[in-house]
Amino acid sequence: QLQLTYGGGKTHALITLVHLVTDPAKLPKLPAVQEFSSHFGISPPAARVAALVFDRLDVETGMDVRAPDGTVRRFRMPWSALAWQLGGEAGLKILGGGEKERETPPATNVLEELLALPGEEGLATLVLLDEVLMWAHTIVGADRGWIKKIEAFFQCLTQAAGRVKRCALVASLLASDPAKSDELGKEVEKV
């Protein structure tokens, strides 16, 4: 969990993780790379990365995300974006399939199955969450009922990530925009 102020390097840390696990066999032999490996105690595993970049997830129009096969689709719900990045159509099928996006957050067992998808291809799973408060502040500000949905989603997601072998979840929670740390922002952060 990265809790740094604006300019503290949260997003850069997440980008570094992407580079370390995207194709670890091709990492250059640099001191910084070796430092990460020695700190981890292992060489970084090859992983499928799903990034939920919440300052790009518009509450009305969603965001474009790429499936493992390169197909791009637009989703409004964070769990749909996660499913598409981890497994494409197979990921959406785990969420219940269908053309219409699921409006309710999936339960822990559903997210476990989703997070385990890359393992079927011998890959680890890395889920990156950036600028969560930016999106949460906006959606809860528009509909207070979302506070319970957000709580359920992140509770189930963290539980699922802890139960799936070779899965890691890294979250940048604080918003870069200090205005999002108002009273509503503080309430959302407690979730």
BAFI-3210 file (N, C-alpha, C; in Angstrom, 3 decimals, decimal comma, padded with zeros to 6 digits):
// residues 191
n [1|2|3|4|5|6|7|8|9|10|11|12|13|14|15|16|17|18|19|20|21|22|23|24|25|26|27|28|29|30|31|32|33|34|35|36|37|38|39|40|41|42|43|44|45|46|47|48|49|50|51|52|53|54|55|56|57|58|59|60|61|62|63|64|65|66|67|68|69|70|71|72|73|74|75|76|77|78|79|80|81|82|83|84|85|86|87|88|89|90|91|92|93|94|95|96|97|98|99|100|101|102|103|104|105|106|107|108|109|110|111|112|113|114|115|116|117|118|119|120|121|122|123|124|125|126|127|128|129|130|131|132|133|134|135|136|137|138|139|140|141|142|143|144|145|146|147|148|149|150|151|152|153|154|155|156|157|158|159|160|161|162|163|164|165|166|167|168|169|170|171|172|173|174|175|176|177|178|179|180|181|182|183|184|185|186|187|188|189|190|191]
n.u [000,869|000,798|001,306|001,819|002,461|001,478|003,650|005,332|006,142|004,442|003,065|005,272|006,530|004,697|004,863|007,475|007,217|005,661|007,514|009,377|008,103|006,934|008,512|010,675|012,941|014,241|015,240|017,558|020,972|021,377|022,434|020,207|018,106|019,115|019,192|016,453|015,740|017,359|016,299|013,681|014,291|014,003|014,057|012,190|008,965|007,488|004,601|001,077|-000,218|-002,621|-003,894|-005,588|-006,285|-007,395|-007,783|-008,283|-010,565|-013,500|-016,511|-018,872|-018,351|-016,383|-013,344|-010,858|-009,556|-007,104|-007,167|-005,513|-005,057|-004,811|-007,082|-009,153|-011,440|-014,105|-014,883|-016,932|-017,064|-014,835|-014,250|-014,928|-013,033|-010,749|-011,232|-011,239|-008,606|-007,175|-008,166|-009,653|-012,422|-012,837|-012,357|-014,480|-016,550|-016,271|-017,172|-019,824|-020,504|-022,169|-023,462|-024,023|-022,574|-021,719|-023,200|-022,858|-020,418|-018,145|-018,036|-015,680|-014,909|-015,414|-013,644|-011,265|-011,171|-010,945|-008,480|-006,787|-006,627|-004,314|-002,440|-003,078|-001,695|000,842|001,722|002,320|000,185|-000,310|-001,821|-002,448|-003,367|-004,146|-004,490|-006,961|-008,652|-009,366|-011,302|-013,151|-014,016|-015,383|-017,440|-018,820|-019,568|-021,503|-023,343|-024,234|-024,667|-022,679|-020,577|-020,753|-020,570|-017,955|-016,539|-017,199|-016,121|-013,294|-012,691|-013,312|-011,581|-008,995|-008,991|-009,234|-006,873|-004,989|-005,419|-004,838|-002,334|000,854|000,087|-000,153|-001,128|-001,022|-001,523|-002,149|-003,379|-003,958|-005,059|-003,657|-004,628|-005,079|-007,546|-009,297|-009,086|-010,943|-013,720|-015,496|-013,662|-012,016|-013,830|-014,278|-011,697|-011,542|-012,945]
n.v [-001,166|002,037|005,097|008,085|011,574|013,951|013,754|012,019|009,626|007,430|006,460|006,052|003,990|001,936|001,665|000,765|-001,788|-003,004|-003,112|-004,838|-007,340|-007,883|-009,018|-010,638|-012,162|-010,738|-008,514|-005,871|-006,185|-004,441|-002,517|-001,530|-003,258|-005,680|-005,038|-004,895|-007,605|-008,874|-007,730|-008,733|-011,375|-013,279|-013,877|-011,667|-012,888|-013,895|-012,201|-011,592|-008,454|-006,385|-003,263|-000,903|002,149|004,649|007,411|007,580|006,221|007,044|007,965|008,031|007,363|005,424|003,539|002,643|-000,609|-003,186|-006,525|-009,716|-010,724|-008,469|-007,135|-004,301|-002,877|-000,906|-000,133|000,555|-000,297|-001,125|-003,834|-005,098|-004,033|-005,088|-007,870|-008,083|-007,379|-009,429|-011,788|-011,410|-012,347|-014,731|-013,860|-012,054|-013,868|-015,250|-013,303|-013,406|-013,013|-011,983|-009,158|-006,788|-004,815|-005,991|-004,698|-004,933|-005,505|-008,261|-011,299|-012,693|-015,380|-015,396|-013,451|-014,690|-016,832|-015,341|-013,943|-016,084|-016,855|-016,091|-017,899|-020,302|-020,172|-020,326|-017,986|-015,403|-013,196|-009,764|-007,079|-003,755|-000,803|002,473|005,822|005,542|007,002|009,241|008,404|007,126|009,208|010,816|009,096|008,348|010,841|011,406|009,385|008,181|005,551|004,089|003,876|001,576|-000,368|000,069|-000,531|-003,279|-004,322|-003,782|-005,074|-007,781|-008,117|-007,789|-009,915|-012,078|-011,790|-012,432|-015,119|-016,372|-018,140|-016,873|-014,225|-010,738|-007,646|-004,261|-001,075|002,343|004,656|007,339|010,438|012,327|014,829|017,253|018,348|016,254|015,183|016,103|016,305|014,288|012,763|011,866|010,261|008,284|007,231|005,823|003,562]
n.w [000,000|-001,014|000,354|-000,212|-000,601|-003,184|-005,908|-004,679|-005,762|-006,178|-008,526|-010,184|-008,805|-009,218|-011,998|-012,208|-011,088|-013,087|-015,208|-014,070|-013,975|-016,450|-018,554|-017,235|-017,892|-019,799|-018,541|-018,061|-016,975|-014,573|-011,706|-010,199|-010,901|-009,961|-007,285|-006,641|-007,045|-005,108|-002,825|-002,900|-002,641|-004,506|-008,064|-010,139|-010,997|-014,135|-015,035|-015,444|-015,801|-014,371|-014,465|-012,680|-013,233|-011,679|-012,030|-014,639|-015,068|-015,950|-014,401|-015,841|-018,592|-018,549|-019,204|-021,642|-021,919|-022,284|-023,370|-022,750|-025,340|-026,842|-027,641|-027,367|-025,119|-023,731|-020,397|-017,537|-014,900|-012,269|-011,711|-014,057|-015,827|-014,670|-014,977|-017,796|-018,448|-017,219|-018,357|-020,700|-022,689|-021,243|-018,659|-018,299|-018,440|-016,054|-014,329|-014,846|-017,401|-020,454|-022,331|-021,056|-018,521|-015,308|-012,433|-009,729|-007,131|-007,403|-005,454|-003,063|-003,793|-006,546|-007,435|-006,688|-008,517|-010,853|-010,440|-010,478|-013,112|-014,839|-013,850|-015,041|-017,342|-016,536|-015,411|-012,979|-011,066|-011,099|-009,665|-010,021|-008,444|-008,911|-007,843|-006,477|-004,751|-006,258|-008,170|-006,455|-004,790|-006,617|-007,583|-005,252|-004,408|-006,301|-005,898|-002,969|-002,256|-003,371|-001,615|-000,068|-002,078|-002,980|-000,669|-000,386|-002,791|-002,594|-000,201|-000,798|-002,990|-001,846|-000,038|-001,822|-003,351|-001,435|-001,163|-003,535|-005,135|-006,018|-006,522|-006,387|-004,975|-005,356|-004,134|-004,687|-002,754|-001,895|-003,235|-005,891|-006,276|-004,006|-003,271|-003,213|-000,743|001,050|003,376|002,441|000,989|003,086|004,430|002,491|002,339|004,722|004,217]
ca.u [000,000|001,626|000,642|002,736|001,793|001,684|005,070|006,102|006,631|003,523|002,855|006,560|006,758|003,840|005,445|008,662|006,742|005,259|008,733|010,062|007,420|006,404|009,376|011,848|014,109|014,907|015,651|018,991|021,796|021,688|022,424|018,862|017,335|019,666|018,785|015,073|015,739|017,926|015,346|012,576|014,788|013,791|013,965|010,782|008,304|006,700|003,243|000,084|-000,472|-003,885|-003,766|-006,790|-005,810|-008,694|-007,985|-008,674|-011,846|-014,571|-017,692|-019,946|-017,972|-015,439|-012,014|-010,447|-008,570|-006,613|-007,171|-004,239|-004,879|-004,662|-008,378|-009,468|-012,860|-014,359|-015,665|-017,191|-016,880|-013,441|-014,127|-014,961|-011,714|-009,828|-011,513|-010,834|-007,142|-006,635|-008,563|-010,509|-013,772|-012,861|-012,476|-015,853|-017,413|-016,195|-018,031|-021,216|-020,666|-023,218|-023,059|-024,164|-021,644|-022,201|-023,260|-022,521|-019,069|-018,095|-017,638|-014,296|-014,660|-015,403|-012,379|-010,199|-011,140|-010,445|-007,059|-006,046|-006,577|-002,958|-001,743|-003,337|-000,687|002,148|002,084|001,848|-000,793|-000,021|-002,895|-002,020|-004,450|-003,561|-005,406|-008,275|-009,488|-009,880|-012,537|-014,091|-014,570|-016,333|-018,625|-019,576|-020,179|-022,682|-024,291|-023,721|-024,781|-021,441|-019,595|-020,846|-020,048|-016,501|-016,068|-017,325|-015,169|-011,911|-012,592|-013,259|-010,378|-007,812|-009,085|-008,952|-005,447|-004,246|-005,687|-004,388|-000,882|001,588|-000,718|000,149|-001,977|-000,336|-002,478|-001,857|-004,698|-004,175|-005,217|-002,688|-005,358|-005,356|-008,961|-010,043|-008,921|-011,896|-014,458|-015,948|-012,457|-011,600|-014,805|-014,008|-010,417|-011,778|-013,515]
ca.v [000,000|003,224|006,292|009,202|012,761|014,262|013,833|011,111|008,489|006,289|005,946|005,556|002,690|000,969|001,464|-000,069|-003,165|-003,500|-003,441|-005,974|-008,626|-008,076|-010,008|-010,590|-012,793|-009,738|-007,347|-005,593|-006,479|-003,164|-002,598|-001,312|-004,484|-006,662|-004,616|-005,351|-009,066|-009,269|-007,320|-009,694|-012,701|-014,125|-013,126|-011,358|-013,862|-013,383|-012,014|-010,811|-007,246|-005,673|-001,953|-000,088|003,523|005,228|008,769|007,422|005,513|008,032|007,320|007,976|006,729|004,331|003,657|001,561|-001,537|-004,169|-007,936|-010,370|-010,912|-007,163|-006,532|-003,188|-002,603|000,146|-000,576|001,541|-000,894|-001,552|-005,288|-005,480|-003,682|-006,077|-009,151|-008,013|-007,379|-010,716|-012,944|-011,127|-012,930|-015,712|-013,085|-011,560|-015,025|-015,515|-012,305|-013,656|-012,869|-011,093|-007,910|-005,694|-004,903|-006,299|-003,475|-005,224|-006,043|-009,715|-011,849|-013,164|-016,600|-015,043|-012,753|-015,704|-017,512|-014,364|-013,685|-017,311|-017,092|-016,099|-019,103|-021,368|-020,013|-020,324|-016,627|-014,830|-012,128|-008,513|-006,108|-002,432|000,153|003,805|006,959|005,022|008,030|010,157|007,829|006,855|010,490|011,261|008,238|008,440|012,173|011,356|008,382|007,722|004,099|003,490|003,662|000,149|-001,151|000,210|-001,306|-004,702|-004,683|-003,811|-006,131|-009,070|-008,160|-008,024|-011,288|-012,982|-011,692|-013,147|-016,560|-016,905|-018,300|-016,044|-013,038|-009,568|-006,475|-003,056|000,017|003,738|005,054|008,769|011,153|013,383|016,088|017,483|018,675|015,005|014,804|016,855|015,443|013,099|011,975|011,213|009,198|007,224|006,609|004,913|002,327]
ca.w [000,000|-001,152|000,840|-000,341|-001,104|-004,595|-006,258|-003,831|-006,532|-006,163|-009,879|-010,671|-008,169|-009,907|-013,327|-011,997|-010,918|-014,413|-015,958|-013,444|-014,154|-017,796|-019,197|-016,369|-018,520|-020,643|-017,768|-018,187|-015,797|-013,948|-010,244|-009,661|-011,108|-009,029|-005,944|-006,458|-006,910|-003,817|-001,793|-002,945|-002,292|-005,685|-009,312|-010,402|-011,871|-015,261|-014,530|-016,172|-015,015|-014,555|-013,832|-012,571|-013,086|-011,374|-012,539|-016,048|-015,081|-015,875|-013,825|-016,839|-019,860|-018,321|-019,803|-022,530|-021,362|-023,249|-022,967|-023,063|-026,788|-027,452|-027,924|-026,473|-024,861|-022,741|-019,247|-016,481|-013,581|-012,084|-011,760|-015,475|-016,376|-014,115|-015,625|-019,196|-018,505|-016,782|-019,144|-021,854|-022,608|-020,148|-017,430|-018,192|-018,182|-014,616|-013,679|-015,172|-018,848|-020,958|-022,973|-020,102|-017,404|-013,969|-011,619|-008,332|-006,977|-007,259|-004,150|-002,948|-004,564|-007,965|-007,665|-006,611|-009,815|-011,820|-010,194|-010,770|-014,561|-015,411|-013,394|-016,003|-018,390|-015,879|-015,038|-011,725|-011,262|-010,410|-009,803|-009,591|-008,262|-008,794|-007,697|-006,102|-004,142|-007,290|-008,707|-005,362|-004,363|-007,639|-007,692|-004,000|-004,418|-007,165|-005,392|-001,667|-002,188|-003,855|-000,550|000,302|-003,206|-002,954|000,487|-000,705|-003,840|-002,125|000,819|-001,490|-003,820|-001,018|000,462|-002,940|-003,691|-000,404|-001,259|-004,822|-005,199|-006,981|-006,821|-005,565|-005,157|-004,886|-004,268|-004,390|-002,286|-001,777|-004,506|-006,181|-006,162|-002,586|-003,067|-002,997|000,661|001,859|004,324|001,717|000,706|004,335|004,685|001,522|002,716|005,855|003,680]
c.u [000,905|000,837|001,662|001,967|002,086|003,176|005,944|006,576|005,719|003,395|004,158|006,883|005,933|004,398|006,676|008,259|006,330|006,493|009,432|009,417|006,900|007,203|010,699|013,098|014,902|015,319|017,150|019,723|022,281|021,659|021,029|018,003|017,811|019,281|017,346|015,035|016,284|016,995|014,164|013,009|014,602|013,896|012,496|010,162|007,636|005,249|002,359|-000,273|-001,832|-003,754|-005,106|-006,330|-007,052|-008,864|-008,279|-010,023|-012,967|-015,841|-018,834|-019,564|-016,978|-014,072|-011,750|-009,394|-008,275|-006,635|-005,804|-003,999|-004,771|-005,961|-008,689|-010,980|-012,956|-015,279|-015,808|-016,891|-015,443|-013,269|-014,195|-013,611|-010,664|-009,995|-011,020|-009,315|-006,550|-007,002|-009,423|-011,901|-013,892|-013,003|-013,882|-016,828|-017,417|-017,082|-019,510|-021,516|-021,724|-022,650|-023,087|-023,204|-022,359|-022,130|-022,830|-021,119|-019,095|-017,604|-016,214|-014,028|-014,603|-014,081|-011,186|-010,051|-010,560|-008,936|-006,191|-005,895|-005,158|-002,155|-001,949|-002,348|000,722|002,625|001,609|000,827|-000,364|-001,154|-002,399|-003,227|-003,824|-004,670|-006,837|-009,184|-010,075|-011,242|-013,590|-014,767|-015,651|-017,591|-019,466|-020,239|-021,450|-023,760|-023,716|-023,808|-023,508|-020,432|-019,597|-020,319|-018,523|-015,911|-016,104|-016,297|-013,753|-011,693|-012,447|-011,995|-009,139|-007,829|-008,715|-007,475|-004,588|-004,398|-005,175|-002,861|-000,309|000,757|-000,311|-000,764|-001,239|-001,253|-001,871|-003,190|-004,945|-004,261|-004,130|-003,338|-005,725|-006,818|-009,790|-009,912|-009,792|-012,644|-014,951|-014,774|-011,979|-012,540|-014,552|-012,708|-010,593|-012,332|-012,371]
c.v [001,214|004,436|007,416|010,388|012,936|014,415|012,881|009,852|007,279|005,655|005,399|004,191|001,609|000,653|000,569|-001,531|-003,780|-003,939|-004,676|-007,318|-008,876|-009,113|-010,055|-011,232|-011,792|-008,480|-007,113|-005,892|-005,172|-003,312|-002,428|-002,560|-005,548|-006,320|-005,061|-006,854|-009,494|-008,866|-008,299|-011,068|-013,709|-013,250|-012,832|-012,403|-013,174|-013,321|-011,329|-009,647|-006,681|-004,373|-001,233|001,317|004,395|006,676|008,753|006,704|006,526|007,349|007,201|007,152|005,591|004,610|002,453|000,713|-002,615|-005,567|-008,541|-010,569|-009,595|-006,449|-005,454|-003,036|-001,543|-000,402|000,553|000,990|-001,393|-003,065|-005,792|-005,204|-004,683|-007,418|-009,168|-008,087|-008,731|-011,869|-012,675|-011,692|-013,948|-015,007|-012,560|-012,695|-015,370|-014,538|-012,513|-013,444|-011,867|-009,820|-006,738|-005,908|-005,203|-005,024|-003,700|-005,807|-007,559|-010,128|-012,395|-014,384|-016,337|-014,348|-013,697|-016,416|-016,598|-014,145|-014,904|-017,575|-017,080|-017,334|-020,274|-021,328|-019,960|-018,950|-016,299|-013,744|-010,916|-007,543|-004,794|-001,510|001,519|004,852|006,524|006,136|009,001|009,670|007,662|008,139|010,943|010,413|008,265|009,809|012,218|010,422|007,768|006,202|003,384|003,228|002,199|-000,748|-001,119|-000,630|-002,804|-005,127|-004,797|-004,844|-007,492|-009,202|-008,450|-009,430|-012,282|-012,971|-012,449|-014,656|-017,194|-016,961|-017,423|-014,854|-011,933|-008,423|-005,290|-001,880|001,349|004,366|006,553|009,422|012,195|014,756|016,306|017,813|017,426|014,519|015,665|015,884|014,165|012,192|011,219|010,067|008,012|006,488|005,591|003,573|001,377]
c.w [000,000|-000,691|000,889|-000,874|-002,587|-004,865|-005,474|-004,528|-006,569|-007,547|-010,454|-010,065|-008,868|-011,296|-013,233|-011,848|-012,250|-015,196|-015,388|-013,774|-015,566|-018,567|-018,430|-016,975|-019,362|-019,878|-017,932|-016,876|-015,188|-012,430|-009,637|-009,784|-010,124|-007,595|-005,658|-006,225|-005,553|-002,678|-001,721|-002,447|-003,410|-006,926|-009,575|-011,333|-013,051|-014,799|-015,554|-015,257|-015,386|-013,774|-013,858|-012,216|-012,923|-011,802|-014,035|-016,192|-014,863|-015,382|-014,813|-018,073|-019,712|-018,906|-020,695|-021,831|-022,395|-022,630|-023,276|-024,557|-027,548|-027,772|-026,881|-026,365|-023,785|-021,646|-018,241|-015,096|-013,419|-012,164|-013,201|-016,130|-015,904|-014,830|-017,069|-019,323|-018,132|-017,704|-020,361|-021,654|-021,471|-018,801|-017,225|-017,899|-016,695|-013,840|-013,960|-016,633|-019,241|-021,544|-022,000|-018,939|-016,098|-013,122|-010,175|-008,226|-006,792|-005,874|-004,218|-003,811|-006,066|-008,302|-007,553|-007,955|-010,894|-011,665|-010,486|-012,268|-015,139|-015,015|-014,327|-017,163|-017,802|-015,461|-013,625|-012,072|-010,448|-010,719|-009,208|-009,539|-008,042|-008,724|-007,370|-005,591|-005,169|-007,792|-007,608|-004,890|-005,342|-007,631|-006,414|-003,889|-005,247|-006,617|-004,113|-001,505|-002,624|-002,748|-000,116|-000,816|-003,216|-001,819|000,188|-001,745|-003,302|-001,023|000,152|-002,346|-002,982|-000,431|-000,633|-003,299|-002,685|-000,489|-002,548|-004,829|-006,300|-007,458|-005,859|-005,959|-004,553|-005,176|-003,872|-004,016|-002,291|-003,146|-004,674|-006,046|-004,692|-002,296|-002,802|-001,553|001,565|002,773|003,651|001,419|001,935|004,688|003,764|001,891|003,838|005,397|003,428]
res [q|l|q|l|t|y|g|g|g|k|t|h|a|l|i|t|l|v|h|l|v|t|d|p|a|k|l|p|k|l|p|a|v|q|e|f|s|s|h|f|g|i|s|p|p|a|a|r|v|a|a|l|v|f|d|r|l|d|v|e|t|g|m|d|v|r|a|p|d|g|t|v|r|r|f|r|m|p|w|s|a|l|a|w|q|l|g|g|e|a|g|l|k|i|l|g|g|g|e|k|e|r|e|t|p|p|a|t|n|v|l|e|e|l|l|a|l|p|g|e|e|g|l|a|t|l|v|l|l|d|e|v|l|m|w|a|h|t|i|v|g|a|d|r|g|w|i|k|k|i|e|a|f|f|q|c|l|t|q|a|a|g|r|v|k|r|c|a|l|v|a|s|l|l|a|s|d|p|a|k|s|d|e|l|g|k|e|v|e|k|v]
***
